Amino acid sequence: MADNLFDYTEDSIRSLDWKEHIRLRPGMYIGKLGDGTSPDDGIYVLLKEVIDNCIDEHTMGYGKNVDINIADKIISVRDYGRGIPLGKVVDVVSKINTGAKYDSKAFQKSVGLNGVGTKAVNALSSYFKVSSFREGKEKTAEFERGNLKKEHRETATKENNGTLIEFTPDDSVFKNFKFVNEYLDNQFWNYCFLNAGLVIHYNGKKYLSKNGLLDLLNRKTNDDEIRYPIVHLKGDDIEVAFTHENSYGEEYYSFVNGQFTTQGGTHLAAFREGFVKTIREFYKKDYDASDIRGSICAAVSVRVQEPVFESQTKTKLGSLTISEGGPGIKSFVADFLGKELNNFLHKNPATADAIKKRIEQNERERKELAGIKKLANERAKKANLHNKKLRDCKYHYNDEATGKNKDEIFEKQKESTLFITEGDSASGSITKARNVNTQAVFSLRGKPLNSFGLTKKIVYENEEFNLLQHALNIEEGYEGLRYNNIVIATDADVDGLHIRLLLMTFFLQFFPDIVKNGHVYILETPLFRVRNKVETIYCYDESEKQAAIAKLGNKPEITRFKGLGEISPAEFARFIGDEMKLQPVFMEQGEHIQQLLEYYMGKNTPKRQEFIIDNLKVDLDLIEATA
């Protein structure tokens, strides 16, 4: 005890300046770091922090255009708002808790209120440049990792008013990062859906929405999958849009002051509760809430004065009121729906009838599954006691974090991962190599069933599917998802690719919201190991193998990994650690799930045969591995 006491001295106490603290604890400011393969990785948060300031200018009525360019990992964002006051250009991007967002007159309902955003971008960029243009004058400052390198004098300019920020994320913080265009595309569209008249130009592409959340849902759904035309309602500080689909689950897009709150919050909870209450009152029947919301696809946006978020990354709203002295969010949303949705349903009997039929169908299916679910739950509990299909981890996406630092817990939860593997050999290697805090392993037994065209009854009757949904904790829906990342880890042979396809069919058929919300990934593992006594190179395709052979020379040892089980745990630790390569599973906007599944998983039609023939690529190494 005495030794520990003397270890804790005045020398143990450190005072960090703003940039040191951000670089030491980046997760507190931008969530997880990542490499760009996940939509919530840090590089997208950096970009968002800069664009948010442009949106706040637009919201206040200044500037309707934002120009964004990304090339060679250099990002530039130019708005045409009022421009940062020239005398405060350096302070705004380098002095913590400095900004105009503390003045509610200057920014009444903005996203950023803590004066942190651009400082975090500055501190986490190897190069950062800010230029402000106001009334014919320009002020520019340049930084490296938050350190001011050059402050330019004010000069005359012919540029229109506004702000230009250029930055390069620090590759010592964001290792091997890359921007995924599909994520950027969604990010820019969301800004436009929530800000009528805003025009974003990104690398030559134009983004513009005239109908707000109606356009968003039109982009997220397909006419062949929805039960009735999208309902679109608008009021002061609130906008909602919704429809019911043919697929399972609940799918929501929630926003606060233009910020995409991926974790929902008080406003989304208020919508879900208010929607159920209004529907029950309209039909004068006490429907089960799960039947009312089952298969819904909805978007809700609110404007809140001085919003309170549960973390700096602003992914979950914690505010309870719309404004100081104003109504509570719960009653505000409930009153809006109680009036506007009720009026809409009275005026549109065809839509009202379609909603009722969808609810009653959900009710019938739920009651039919009740007995089967009970038996399946008992089977799952028994299986968990007697086998080791699931090797769990310590952190989970939806676990309670009471009494702990919420930002740190949130960062850990975002890392929670479930690897789905085939067989004991592969799962054994991953289990021995994994990070037990954040990575869990689920072992499949044989090939899963092709679930295309089957009802959810099969999920409970099929042991593998039943145990998998229990491992994920999605029996009652997407909200219970236990792991933020679901990684399909199968062998790179024909059988492995087939299992991969069957698993994706399972998720798309029964839990499409998990795929649509970016939780499903494919693990990329090396096909070859090329080494000599000095160096080892892992290669993911034939061209990389040839390049490695040329580099090492003198006939290096070449190993072809025929399955994940052949990769030793020591090696596997690299491929599921810092060097992990994940391929996100995307749903193209407006893509018809049932048509997609029918094409790839249905009967072998002439059209599919033509596609296979036209796109056939012979991989001699793959043939050798599976011969």
GIPEBEL-V142676 format. One line per field, one symbol per residue. phi: phi as a letter, one per 40 degrees, with the letter a starting at -180 (. if undefined). burial: 1 if it has 24 or more other ideal C-beta (glycine too) atoms within 12 Angstrom, else 0. A space follows every 50 residues. Layout:
phi: ???
burial: ???
This chain:
phi: .ccccccbbdcccbbccdccccccbcccbbgccgbhcbcbcdcccdcccc cdccccccccgbgbbbbbbbafgbbbbbbbccgcddcbdcccbabcgbic ccccccbcbcccbbgbdccccccbbcaabbbbbafgbbbbabbbfgccba bcccbcabccdibbbbabdcccbbcfcaccdcccdcccccdcccbdgcbb bbfgcbbabbbfccccccccbbdcbccaddcbbbacgaabaaabbcccgb bbbbabfgcccccghccccccccccccccccccfacccdccccdgcbabb bbbbcfcbbcaccfcacbcbbcacgccccdcccccccdcccccccccbcc cdcccccccccdcccccccdcccccccccccccccbabcbbcbcbbcbcc bcgbccccccccccccbbcbbbgccccccccccccccbbbbbbcbgcccc cdgcccdcccccccccccccccgbdchcccdcbcbbbcbbccbccccccd cccccdcccbbccccccgbbbbccbccbbbabcbabbbbbaccccccccc ccgffccbbbccacccccdcccdccbbcccbbbccbbcdgcccccccccc bccccdccdcccccbcbcbdcccccbc
burial: 00000000000000000110011011111111111111111111111111 11111111110111111111001011111111111100111111010111 10000011111111111111111111111111110011111110111100 00000000001111111111001100111101111111111111100111 11000011100111111111110011110111100011111111111111 11111111111111111111111111111101100010111111111111 11111111111111111111110000101101110111011101100000 11011101101110110010011001001100100000111110111100 00000110111111111111111001111110111001111111101111 11000101110111111111111111111011111111111110110111 11111111111111111111111111111110000011110000100100 00000101111111111010110011000111011110001011011001 100000000000000000001000000
